[in-house]
Amino acid sequence: MGFETTRPLRFGDCDPSGIAYFPSYLNMLVGVLEDFFASLGFPWKTLIADRRIGVPTVRLDVTFSNPGFQGDELEFDIAVAGIGRSSLDLNHTISAYGKVLWTARQRVVATSLDTHQSLAWPADVRAALTHHLETTDAHDPAA
């Protein structure tokens, strides 16, 4: 069960030729991740200010397949690929008009904002993330 949302590709997200500027994509990805956590009931303001939990990216592998253009409506799909003690592996697929523009594999880690060390996902956050965990059988037509 993935998370889906859309974002417009705006004039300010593009280079002078009207093609998406890749750092804008990464900025959008951060916003989509923030929306994902909010949809689980854990807005970042609460995680950061009240619970003192950070969610930094420790690995990001991006593959660009097709250009995005100003005015495109980008469809972001997040799949939870794995949950570790403190890590969370996510697969992102970003498309427009049914065509994949780019994909990303991302690992974020729960950290204490007081010690800046990793910490185990709190039980309530882990339970919400686990609800979204994709299994390999779900993608295997033979299963």
Disulfide bonds with the S-S distance in Angstrom:
none
